[in-house]
Amino acid sequence: MSEQVERIKTLIIGSGPAGYTAAIYASRADLKPVLYTGMEPGGQLTTTTEVDNFPGYPEGIDGPAMMMQLQQQAERFGTQVRIGMVTAVELSDEVGGIHKITVDDSIQLEAETVIISTGASAKYLNIPSEQRLRGGGVSACAVCDGFFYKGQDVAIVGAGDTAAEEASYLANICTKVTMLVRKDYMRASKAMQHRVNSIDNIEIRYNTEVDEVLGDQVVEGVRVVNNETGEKEEIPVTGLFIAIGHKPNTDVFKGQLDMDETGYIITQPKSTKTNKPGVFASGDAQDKIYRQAVTAAGTGCMAALDAERYLASVESKEMLAS
Ligand SMILES: Cc1cc2nc3c(=O)[nH]c(=O)nc-3n(C[C@H](O)[C@H](O)[C@H](O)COP(=O)(O)OP(=O)(O)OC[C@H]3O[C@@H](n4cnc5c(N)ncnc54)[C@H](O)[C@@H]3O)c2cc1C
């Protein structure tokens, strides 16, 4: 392990819309941010070809291109973008305390403030045909990609509140939505079940699992299997939405930061403050409701402003004490 310890004023962990927006604000406020990209430089949007709903791009933009532009904007004001994964943290409980961070199991850092923007990962079924057709009709985000299936038939996998919410969203855009539910009941709240049941163009199929996603380059249908009878059937659809949950990338902070039961970091209302002074959380790592690039960017901005105010208050306390 390296002996050298670098002191950083503002450490940003993650390179999605939240991390880069935090970096733009932090670098313009002279917080000298260093940003570690993690294993997925650019974050989740690098896995999609078309972003149509981020303000400022009237023609839409390719996800990787958009993230490259965000990186360039952050670097323009002096953000140091580094490739590396935060592998351990020791977060201080003291106001003005120093947070100890390990990158790639070897680099030691000390940070005055930390902005966590580590995002979340959508869960998939993990069958080969689904993985092959990701971006070709298989999507984990109805709000992001539903528009591309306007006037078409789609299917959605899932039985919780998010799946029900996304099915209702798709029903407004698509001709027909087939909801594939593995068990013989839905996990969604009674209110959400009532909602999907009352929408004419949603068909719910219980005891139904995806056997294979059909299509060569793009989705042409889905072969489902009834897990009670073993009967298989092909449903022609052009889009398959997977809504079986997300996993926030927050394991490295477990035991130190307050989290909900699924690992989302808990922040104070209308703030990005966590339970540790000087540690702020933004983006999908602390948001299981909206999960959009623009909301991630919004909380990234908030985190940088919160960090700036925190550093200023620590500095003024130190001046008064001296
Ligand atoms: C296929 C797909 C299409 C989408 N399309 C749209 C769309 O059209 N419009 C829209 O608004 N939203 C869309 N979304 C949702 C959007 O991508 C997310 O809401 C947004 O990217 C969240 O941003 P974030 O910065 O919080 O995290 P992410 O984008 O998830 O980025 C997290 C970052 O943290 C890094 N990281 C994780 N752990 C560590 C660690 N230990 N150390 C260092 N770095 C770490 C990762 O490498 C990554 O860079 C889509 C999502 C998917 C999956």
The ligand as an SDF file (V2000), in Angstrom:
LIG
                    3D

 53 58  0  0  0  0  0  0  0  0999 V2000
  -30.4720    2.6010  -20.4080 C   0  0  0  0  0  0  0  0  0  0  0  0
  -30.7530    3.8700  -19.6460 C   0  0  0  0  0  0  0  0  0  0  0  0
  -31.2570    4.9490  -20.3330 C   0  0  0  0  0  0  0  0  0  0  0  0
  -31.5150    6.1300  -19.6520 C   0  0  0  0  0  0  0  0  0  0  0  0
  -32.0070    7.1890  -20.3470 N   0  0  0  0  0  0  0  0  0  0  0  0
  -32.2480    8.3540  -19.7070 C   0  0  0  0  0  0  0  0  0  0  0  0
  -32.7580    9.4760  -20.4140 C   0  0  0  0  0  0  0  0  0  0  0  0
  -32.9890    9.4120  -21.6300 O   0  0  0  0  0  0  0  0  0  0  0  0
  -32.9850   10.6150  -19.7140 N   0  0  0  0  0  0  0  0  0  0  0  0
  -32.7530   10.7050  -18.3620 C   0  0  0  0  0  0  0  0  0  0  0  0
  -32.9590   11.7750  -17.7770 O   0  0  0  0  0  0  0  0  0  0  0  0
  -32.2890    9.6520  -17.6720 N   0  0  0  0  0  0  0  0  0  0  0  0
  -32.0330    8.4720  -18.2970 C   0  0  0  0  0  0  0  0  0  0  0  0
  -31.5820    7.3960  -17.5950 N   0  0  0  0  0  0  0  0  0  0  0  0
  -31.3920    7.5310  -16.1410 C   0  0  0  0  0  0  0  0  0  0  0  0
  -30.0720    8.2900  -15.8860 C   0  0  0  0  0  0  0  0  0  0  0  0
  -29.0430    7.6590  -16.6060 O   0  0  0  0  0  0  0  0  0  0  0  0
  -29.7410    8.3100  -14.3980 C   0  0  0  0  0  0  0  0  0  0  0  0
  -30.8150    8.8610  -13.6730 O   0  0  0  0  0  0  0  0  0  0  0  0
  -28.5030    9.1680  -14.1540 C   0  0  0  0  0  0  0  0  0  0  0  0
  -27.4150    8.7130  -14.9280 O   0  0  0  0  0  0  0  0  0  0  0  0
  -28.1030    9.1560  -12.6830 C   0  0  0  0  0  0  0  0  0  0  0  0
  -26.9610    9.9230  -12.5660 O   0  0  0  0  0  0  0  0  0  0  0  0
  -25.9320    9.7670  -11.3610 P   0  0  0  0  0  0  0  0  0  0  0  0
  -24.9010   10.8010  -11.6030 O   0  0  0  0  0  0  0  0  0  0  0  0
  -26.6650    9.7810  -10.0770 O   0  0  0  0  0  0  0  0  0  0  0  0
  -25.3280    8.3040  -11.4680 O   0  0  0  0  0  0  0  0  0  0  0  0
  -24.8060    7.3730  -12.6420 P   0  0  0  0  0  0  0  0  0  0  0  0
  -25.0710    7.9030  -13.9890 O   0  0  0  0  0  0  0  0  0  0  0  0
  -25.3330    6.0270  -12.2850 O   0  0  0  0  0  0  0  0  0  0  0  0
  -23.2340    7.3900  -12.4250 O   0  0  0  0  0  0  0  0  0  0  0  0
  -22.6640    6.8150  -11.2930 C   0  0  0  0  0  0  0  0  0  0  0  0
  -21.1810    6.9880  -11.3820 C   0  0  0  0  0  0  0  0  0  0  0  0
  -20.5840    6.5840  -10.1560 O   0  0  0  0  0  0  0  0  0  0  0  0
  -19.4300    5.8140  -10.4370 C   0  0  0  0  0  0  0  0  0  0  0  0
  -19.1530    5.0010   -9.2690 N   0  0  0  0  0  0  0  0  0  0  0  0
  -19.9240    4.0440   -8.6870 C   0  0  0  0  0  0  0  0  0  0  0  0
  -19.2980    3.5270   -7.6270 N   0  0  0  0  0  0  0  0  0  0  0  0
  -18.1140    4.1730   -7.5120 C   0  0  0  0  0  0  0  0  0  0  0  0
  -17.0070    4.0930   -6.6210 C   0  0  0  0  0  0  0  0  0  0  0  0
  -16.9980    3.2160   -5.5860 N   0  0  0  0  0  0  0  0  0  0  0  0
  -15.9350    4.8850   -6.8190 N   0  0  0  0  0  0  0  0  0  0  0  0
  -15.9250    5.7860   -7.8450 C   0  0  0  0  0  0  0  0  0  0  0  0
  -16.9490    5.9260   -8.7110 N   0  0  0  0  0  0  0  0  0  0  0  0
  -18.0160    5.1080   -8.5500 C   0  0  0  0  0  0  0  0  0  0  0  0
  -19.7700    5.0710  -11.7140 C   0  0  0  0  0  0  0  0  0  0  0  0
  -18.5840    4.6470  -12.3710 O   0  0  0  0  0  0  0  0  0  0  0  0
  -20.5060    6.1720  -12.4770 C   0  0  0  0  0  0  0  0  0  0  0  0
  -19.5870    6.9780  -13.1500 O   0  0  0  0  0  0  0  0  0  0  0  0
  -31.2880    6.2080  -18.2460 C   0  0  0  0  0  0  0  0  0  0  0  0
  -30.7720    5.1180  -17.5650 C   0  0  0  0  0  0  0  0  0  0  0  0
  -30.5000    3.9550  -18.2460 C   0  0  0  0  0  0  0  0  0  0  0  0
  -29.9200    2.7730  -17.4970 C   0  0  0  0  0  0  0  0  0  0  0  0
  1  2  1  0
  2  3  1  0
  2 52  2  0
  3  4  2  0
  4  5  1  0
  4 50  1  0
  5  6  2  0
  6  7  1  0
  6 13  1  0
  7  8  2  0
  7  9  1  0
  9 10  1  0
 10 11  2  0
 10 12  1  0
 12 13  2  0
 13 14  1  0
 14 15  1  0
 14 50  1  0
 15 16  1  0
 16 17  1  0
 16 18  1  0
 18 19  1  0
 18 20  1  0
 20 21  1  0
 20 22  1  0
 22 23  1  0
 23 24  1  0
 24 25  2  0
 24 26  1  0
 24 27  1  0
 27 28  1  0
 28 29  2  0
 28 30  1  0
 28 31  1  0
 31 32  1  0
 32 33  1  0
 33 34  1  0
 33 48  1  0
 34 35  1  0
 35 36  1  0
 35 46  1  0
 36 37  1  0
 36 45  1  0
 37 38  2  0
 38 39  1  0
 39 40  1  0
 39 45  2  0
 40 41  1  0
 40 42  2  0
 42 43  1  0
 43 44  2  0
 44 45  1  0
 46 47  1  0
 46 48  1  0
 48 49  1  0
 50 51  2  0
 51 52  1  0
 52 53  1  0
M  END
$$$$
